Amino acid sequence: MDKLKETGLDKNTIVVFTSDHGYHLGEHGHWQKQTLFDNATRVPLIVAGPGVNKNQKIMDAPVELVDIFPTLMDLVGMETPEFVSGKSFFPILKDSNARVRSSALTELGVSNGNGLKIQGYSIKTDRYRLTQWGKNGIMGHELYDHKFDQKELKNLADFQSYKKIKDSLVVVIEQRIAEARKQPKGLGPQIENQMEWREPKTVHSQPK
């Protein structure tokens, strides 16, 4: 940033600092990124440049990585294509009290050890995280209250005192999943005979 200011390029350059995923360093007994806990799903997001209010504070407003592109389009004064799924968080860059989403959605497929893949989804609001395993939560739910448990160590999904909160968040996560599955308007197959992307098979090193 200092170099941009020295050259005057700060007046027409937007800088975004982020990451594609978080990282576990032993939390919850996990390593790397393959979970739906906050450690793996939360990433840093810093935006600087023209159009960004420098006096804005650090925010807990839920946003998603798919929101970066439409935000940049707004910052440079260009129209976002209709097929883009993200929501611009440009309003938040001007006013930290603004909100464009009530939750951020993350998806993850994991193996149960028997060769079967279990689909997991998780939403994070400004206070709660609800994770759902299997269709309609058939494999269970996890609910964490970040006001009292930021490390997500106590699953409240079966607590009667949190039943109303869980039930309301289940409705939200089902709506978010349904929205995410819709094919964006105006966007079709870009490559003939394309196949669904799959995680590459893990190859473990072997001693010589």
VENRA-V916143 format. One record per residue. RES is the residue in one small letter. PHI is phi as a letter, one per 30 degrees, with the letter a starting at -180 (* if undefined). PSI is psi in whole degrees, -180 to 180 (none if undefined). OMEGA is omega as a letter, one per 20 degrees, with the letter a starting at -180 (none if undefined). Layout:
RES;PHI;PSI;OMEGA, RES;PHI;PSI;OMEGA
This chain:
m;*;-39;r, d;d;-40;a, k;d;-38;r, l;d;-40;r, k;d;-39;r, e;d;-37;a, t;c;-8;a, g;i;2;a, l;d;-11;r, d;d;-19;a, k;d;-17;r, n;b;29;r, t;b;131;r, i;c;129;a, v;c;129;r, v;b;125;r, f;c;120;r, t;a;-169;r, s;b;158;a, d;d;-13;r, h;a;166;r, g;d;-160;a, y;a;134;r, h;c;139;r, l;b;45;r, g;j;-12;r, e;d;138;a, h;i;16;a, g;i;20;a, h;c;159;r, w;b;142;a, q;i;-135;a, k;b;-4;a, q;d;59;r, t;b;177;r, l;c;17;r, f;d;165;a, d;e;-33;a, n;e;-36;a, a;c;-22;a, t;c;-20;a, r;c;137;a, v;b;157;r, p;d;149;r, l;b;107;a, i;b;130;r, v;b;131;r, a;b;147;r, g;k;-176;r, p;e;136;r, g;j;-7;r, v;c;126;r, n;d;112;a, k;d;-15;a, n;c;3;a, q;d;146;a, k;d;171;r, i;d;135;a, m;c;155;r, d;c;20;r, a;d;126;a, p;d;128;r, v;b;167;a, e;b;160;a, l;d;-27;r, v;d;-11;r, d;d;-13;a, i;d;-45;a, f;d;-53;r, p;d;-28;r, t;d;-45;r, l;d;-38;r, m;d;-41;r, d;d;-40;a, l;d;-32;a, v;c;4;r, g;i;29;r, m;c;156;a, e;d;132;r, t;d;132;r, p;e;148;a, e;d;-28;a, f;d;-7;a, v;d;130;a, s;d;-24;a, g;d;167;r, k;c;132;r, s;d;129;r, f;c;23;r, f;e;-39;r, p;e;-33;a, i;d;-31;r, l;d;-18;r, k;c;-30;a, d;b;112;a, s;d;-11;r, n;d;-10;a, a;d;156;r, r;b;140;r, v;c;-17;r, r;b;152;r, s;c;-13;r, s;a;156;r, a;c;132;a, l;c;137;r, t;b;144;a, e;b;143;r, l;a;132;r, g;c;131;a, v;b;157;r, s;c;142;r, n;d;5;r, g;j;-13;r, n;c;18;r, g;i;1;r, l;c;138;a, k;c;129;r, i;c;126;a, q;d;130;r, g;b;145;r, y;b;149;r, s;b;139;r, i;c;143;r, k;b;120;r, t;c;-170;r, d;d;-9;r, r;b;-38;a, y;c;156;r, r;b;125;r, l;c;126;r, t;c;137;a, q;b;129;a, w;c;129;a, g;i;166;a, k;d;128;a, n;h;23;r, g;i;25;a, i;d;-26;r, m;c;5;r, g;j;167;r, h;b;158;r, e;b;137;r, l;b;127;a, y;b;138;r, d;c;105;a, h;d;-13;r, k;d;-34;a, f;c;-12;a, d;b;74;a, q;d;-20;r, k;d;-1;r, e;h;58;a, l;c;-16;a, k;b;109;r, n;d;118;a, l;c;10;a, a;e;-31;a, d;c;10;r, f;d;127;a, q;d;-34;a, s;d;-17;r, y;c;11;a, k;d;-46;a, k;d;-40;r, i;d;-45;r, k;d;-47;a, d;e;-41;a, s;d;-37;r, l;d;-29;r, v;d;-40;r, v;d;-43;a, v;d;-46;a, i;d;-35;r, e;d;-39;r, q;d;-42;r, r;d;-40;r, i;d;-44;r, a;d;-41;r, e;d;-41;a, a;d;-26;a, r;d;-14;a, k;d;136;r, q;d;128;a, p;e;139;a, k;d;130;r, g;i;3;a, l;c;120;r, g;b;-171;r, p;e;131;a, q;c;-16;a, i;b;134;r, e;d;143;r, n;h;34;r, q;d;150;a, m;c;154;r, e;d;136;r, w;d;140;r, r;b;153;r, e;d;134;r, p;d;150;r, k;d;134;r, t;d;129;r, v;c;119;a, h;c;138;r, s;d;147;a, q;c;143;r, p;d;143;r, k;d;none;none
